[in-house]
Amino acid sequence: MSTYTFYPGCAMESNAKAYYLSLMEVAKTLGIDLQEIEDWNCCGATEYVGMNLIPAYSLIARNLALAAKMGSKTLVSPCSACYLNLAKADYYMTERPSLGETVNEALAAGGLHYQPGSLDVRHFLDVLINDIGLDALRAKVVQPLKGLRVAPYMGCMIPRPDYHKRWSDTEHPTELVDVLKAIGAEVVEFPSAATCCGGHMTQIGPETAYELIRRLISSAEAAQADIMVTVCPMCQVNIDAYQGETNRHFGTNYEMPIVFFTQLVGLALGFAPEKLGFGTEITSAAKALARIGMDIPKSAEEGGPRKKQGGLPMPPCLRKNVKGAAEEAKA
């Protein structure tokens, strides 16, 4: 059993619960023990670094400091945004000693300190490929996903910037393709594999976001994919939750399911779809799974969007809010 310190990130408790469920099953089967950081906090997602650098890096570095205290040399994150933030904070605290000193002054207020470079920050896909290995993965496959046409979507935050040269290519990475082929899926040619999903542009520039989402789905449809898979909760929720908005904006009728790569790996390892979070996606994957003789139980398929107990609903686009407020003011 290989042990790693684990940073789950906020999405694993809400919209990416299917990622968490499938990740845990896959990790256990492949002999990976993920030890979660106690009292971890949000990484700040994508905007905070651009708003206020020192508090942002202090927020991220707190997780690094807590992980380092656990004694492990490797910190694993399954979320692309979290992985990038953690790796970026570690890198810039090393490259810019004055930044590192200032961040550590902030951490000291909570009795913490982080020595830059003391942790190896890695994405779970990297661990699966380079520590477990494709041969070991193939050896565990009990139901190959033969006949399932899959578009592999890596997104833009994992392969670049690639501080430690972990990935095969910054523009056309092959790691996700290799994993999907190892579990028997038919991987389609997908030139948009490392392009942006729009991030939080759905809130501040919806037309731009819809165009980026449209390009991704249309590229997958052109390749006759049955399903798209991703390694990132933000990518998944954008393409899944805002697919309907994109259809209304362009007058299209896309119904492309997008799920996490660990869900497909889990299927190949023999787990039932409901154990892996299938049925909680908004754009149903039922039709895609039916192509390989798998059913999503009706109770799971009708489960609706993933939502943390007591959590907030998916926010509407900011522009709509502004427009609605203006109309109310006129009235």
C-alpha positions in Angstrom: 0.0 0.0 0.0 1.5 3.4 -1.1 0.6 6.2 1.3 0.2 9.9 0.2 -1.0 13.0 1.9 -4.3 14.1 0.4 -5.8 17.5 -0.2 -9.4 17.0 -1.5 -10.5 20.6 -2.0 -14.0 22.1 -1.5 -15.6 20.6 -4.6 -15.3 17.1 -3.3 -17.9 17.9 -0.7 -20.4 19.3 -3.1 -20.6 19.3 -6.9 -17.7 16.8 -7.4 -19.0 14.2 -4.9 -18.9 11.6 -7.7 -15.2 12.3 -8.2 -14.6 11.7 -4.5 -16.6 8.5 -4.4 -15.0 7.0 -7.5 -11.5 8.2 -6.5 -11.7 6.5 -3.1 -12.8 3.2 -4.7 -10.1 3.3 -7.4 -7.4 4.3 -5.0 -8.2 1.5 -2.6 -8.3 -1.1 -5.4 -4.9 0.0 -6.7 -3.2 0.0 -3.3 -3.2 3.8 -2.8 -3.8 5.1 0.8 -4.8 8.8 0.7 -4.4 10.4 4.2 -6.5 13.5 4.2 -5.0 16.7 5.7 -6.7 17.5 9.0 -8.3 21.0 9.1 -7.5 21.9 5.5 -9.0 25.0 4.0 -10.1 26.3 0.6 -7.3 26.9 -1.9 -8.9 30.2 -3.1 -9.9 28.7 -6.5 -8.9 30.8 -9.5 -9.5 34.5 -8.7 -8.0 35.2 -5.3 -4.4 35.3 -6.5 -5.3 38.0 -8.9 -7.0 40.1 -6.2 -4.6 40.0 -3.3 -1.4 38.1 -3.6 -0.2 37.7 0.0 -3.5 36.6 1.6 -4.0 34.3 -1.4 -0.7 32.6 -1.1 -1.0 32.5 2.7 -4.3 30.7 2.4 -2.8 28.1 0.0 0.4 27.8 2.0 -1.5 27.0 5.1 -2.5 23.7 3.5 1.2 23.0 2.5 2.3 23.7 6.1 -0.3 21.3 7.5 0.6 18.6 4.9 4.3 19.0 5.7 3.5 18.5 9.4 2.1 15.1 8.6 5.6 13.9 7.6 4.8 12.9 4.0 7.0 14.2 1.1 4.2 14.0 -1.4 0.9 15.9 -1.5 -1.8 14.7 -3.9 -4.7 16.7 -5.2 -7.4 15.4 -7.6 -8.7 18.9 -8.5 -6.9 20.8 -11.3 -7.4 24.2 -9.7 -6.2 23.0 -6.3 -3.3 21.2 -7.8 -2.2 24.3 -9.7 -2.6 26.6 -6.7 -0.7 24.3 -4.4 2.1 23.8 -6.9 2.2 27.5 -7.8 2.5 28.6 -4.1 5.3 26.2 -3.5 7.1 27.3 -6.6 6.9 31.0 -6.1 7.7 30.8 -2.4 10.9 29.1 -3.6 11.7 31.4 -6.5 10.8 34.6 -4.6 12.3 34.3 -1.1 10.8 37.7 0.0 7.4 36.3 -0.9 8.1 33.1 1.0 9.2 35.1 4.1 6.1 37.3 4.0 3.8 34.3 3.7 5.5 32.6 6.5 5.0 35.7 8.7 1.3 35.3 8.1 1.4 31.6 8.8 3.3 32.2 12.0 0.1 33.9 13.4 -1.4 30.5 13.4 1.6 28.7 14.7 2.6 27.3 11.2 5.6 27.5 8.9 6.3 26.0 5.5 9.7 25.4 4.0 9.3 25.9 0.2 10.3 22.9 -1.8 9.7 20.4 1.0 6.6 18.9 -0.6 6.2 17.3 -4.0 2.8 18.5 -5.2 1.1 16.1 -7.6 -2.2 15.5 -9.3 -3.8 12.1 -8.8 -3.6 11.4 -12.6 0.2 11.8 -12.3 0.3 9.3 -9.4 -1.8 6.8 -11.3 0.4 7.0 -14.4 3.9 7.2 -12.9 3.6 5.4 -9.5 1.0 2.7 -10.1 1.7 2.4 -13.8 -0.5 1.5 -16.8 0.5 -2.2 -16.7 -0.7 -2.5 -13.1 -3.9 -0.7 -14.0 -4.6 -3.1 -16.9 -4.0 -6.0 -14.7 -6.9 -4.9 -12.4 -9.4 -4.4 -15.3 -12.2 -6.9 -15.1 -14.7 -5.3 -17.5 -13.0 -3.4 -20.3 -15.0 -0.4 -21.6 -14.9 -1.7 -25.2 -17.2 0.1 -27.5 -17.4 3.3 -25.4 -16.2 6.3 -27.4 -14.6 8.8 -25.0 -13.4 12.4 -25.5 -10.5 12.9 -23.1 -10.6 16.5 -21.7 -7.6 17.4 -19.6 -8.4 21.1 -19.4 -5.9 24.0 -19.2 -4.7 24.0 -15.6 -2.9 20.7 -15.3 -0.4 20.7 -18.2 0.6 24.4 -17.9 2.5 25.9 -16.3 4.4 22.7 -15.8 6.9 23.7 -13.2 8.5 20.3 -12.7 8.1 18.8 -16.3 5.6 16.2 -15.1 3.5 16.1 -18.3 4.2 14.7 -21.8 3.2 17.9 -23.6 1.8 21.3 -22.5 -0.6 21.5 -25.5 -1.3 17.9 -26.3 -0.8 15.8 -23.2 -1.3 12.1 -23.6 -1.7 10.9 -19.9 -5.5 10.8 -19.8 -5.6 9.2 -23.3 -3.2 6.5 -22.0 -5.3 5.7 -18.9 -8.5 5.5 -21.0 -6.9 3.1 -23.5 -5.6 1.0 -20.6 -9.2 0.4 -19.4 -10.3 -0.6 -22.9 -12.2 2.6 -23.9 -12.2 3.8 -27.5 -10.5 7.2 -27.3 -11.6 9.7 -30.0 -9.4 12.3 -31.6 -10.1 15.4 -29.5 -8.0 18.4 -30.4 -9.6 20.5 -27.7 -8.2 18.4 -24.9 -6.2 21.1 -23.3 -8.3 24.2 -24.0 -10.1 26.3 -21.4 -13.7 25.6 -20.2 -14.1 29.2 -19.2 -13.6 28.8 -15.5 -15.8 31.4 -13.7 -16.5 33.3 -16.9 -20.1 31.8 -16.6 -20.6 34.4 -13.9 -18.8 37.5 -15.3 -18.9 37.0 -19.1 -21.5 34.3 -19.9 -21.4 34.8 -23.7 -17.7 34.1 -23.6 -18.2 31.1 -21.4 -21.0 29.7 -23.6 -18.8 29.9 -26.7 -15.9 28.1 -25.0 -18.3 25.4 -23.8 -19.9 25.1 -27.2 -16.5 24.6 -28.8 -15.7 21.8 -26.5 -19.0 19.9 -26.9 -19.1 20.5 -30.7 -15.6 19.1 -31.0 -16.6 16.0 -29.0 -19.7 15.6 -31.0 -17.8 15.9 -34.3 -15.6 13.0 -33.1 -18.8 11.0 -32.4 -17.9 10.7 -28.7 -20.5 9.1 -26.4 -19.1 10.8 -23.4 -16.5 13.3 -22.2 -14.3 12.7 -19.2 -12.4 15.3 -17.2 -9.9 15.4 -14.3 -11.2 18.7 -13.0 -14.3 19.6 -10.9 -14.5 23.1 -12.4 -14.4 21.8 -16.0 -17.0 19.1 -15.2 -19.5 21.5 -13.6 -19.1 24.1 -16.3 -19.8 21.8 -19.2 -22.4 19.8 -17.4 -24.4 22.5 -15.5 -24.2 25.2 -18.1 -24.8 22.9 -21.1 -28.5 23.9 -21.0 -27.6 27.6 -20.9 -25.3 27.1 -23.9 -28.0 25.3 -25.8 -30.5 28.2 -25.2 -27.9 30.7 -26.2 -27.0 29.1 -29.5 -30.2 27.3 -30.3 -28.4 23.9 -30.1 -29.5 20.7 -28.5 -26.3 19.2 -27.1 -26.7 16.3 -24.7 -23.1 15.4 -24.0 -22.5 13.8 -20.6 -19.2 14.7 -18.9 -18.0 12.6 -16.0 -14.7 12.2 -14.0 -12.0 9.9 -15.3 -12.0 7.9 -12.0 -15.7 7.0 -12.7 -14.7 5.2 -15.9 -11.7 3.6 -14.3 -14.0 2.4 -11.5 -16.3 0.8 -14.0 -13.4 -1.0 -15.6 -12.3 -2.2 -12.2 -15.7 -3.8 -11.6 -17.6 -1.3 -9.5 -21.3 -0.7 -10.0 -22.2 2.7 -11.5 -24.1 3.8 -8.4 -21.0 3.2 -6.3 -19.1 5.6 -8.5 -21.5 8.5 -8.4 -23.1 7.9 -11.8 -26.6 9.3 -12.0 -25.7 12.5 -10.1 -24.5 14.3 -13.3 -27.0 16.8 -14.8 -26.6 15.6 -18.4 -27.3 11.9 -17.9 -24.7 9.4 -18.8 -27.3 6.6 -19.0 -27.4 6.4 -22.8 -23.6 6.3 -23.0 -23.3 3.5 -20.4 -26.1 1.6 -22.2 -23.8 1.2 -25.2 -21.5 -1.0 -23.1 -24.4 -2.9 -21.4 -24.4 -0.9 -18.1 -27.4 0.6 -16.5 -27.7 3.5 -14.1 -30.4 2.7 -11.5 -33.5 4.8 -11.9 -33.2 6.1 -8.3 -29.7 7.4 -9.1 -30.5 8.8 -12.5 -33.2 10.9 -11.0 -31.1 12.1 -8.2 -30.6 15.5 -9.7 -27.6 17.7 -9.5 -25.0 17.0 -6.8 -25.6 19.3 -3.9 -24.0 19.3 -0.4 -26.6 19.1 2.4 -27.6 22.6 3.2 -25.5 24.0 0.3 -26.3 26.7 -2.1 -27.9 26.2 -5.5 -26.1 26.8 -8.8 -25.8 30.6 -9.2 -27.4 32.2 -12.2 -25.2 34.3 -14.5 -24.2 37.6 -13.1 -25.4 39.5 -16.1 -28.9 38.2 -15.6 -28.8 39.3 -12.0 -27.7 42.8 -13.0 -30.4 43.0 -15.7 -33.0 41.8 -13.4 -32.1 44.4 -10.7 -32.2 47.2 -13.3 -35.7 46.2 -14.5 -36.9 46.0 -10.9 -35.4 49.5 -10.2 -37.3 50.9 -13.3 -40.5 49.3 -12.0 
